[in-house]
């Protein structure tokens, strides 16, 4: 067995608001790369619930946040389909994501 790590470093301002986010994943060849937002979810098997950390740098624009959420929704559909082989639900998530993109005006 072997261990690996993904590290997230957060630089906070005087009000504890994220100024900078950087992450590293040695196995992925990523070292101290800047990110503007991070959504991290973990499954708590004992409580049977998702726990999450949502962080974004204060200079991230609303338009970029809308694009980020759209892309996360699309990737969730893909992950869900790979995990369950349920194309119907995956398609519904994609449909929701595309409606989200339309409502937020990031797509025509």
Secondary structure, 3 states (H helix, E strand, C coil): CCCCCEEEEEEECCCCCEEEEEEEEHHHCEEEEEECEEEEEEEECCCCEEEEEEEECCCCCHHHHHHHHHHHHHHHHHHHHHHHCCHHHHHHHHHHHHHHHHHCCCCC
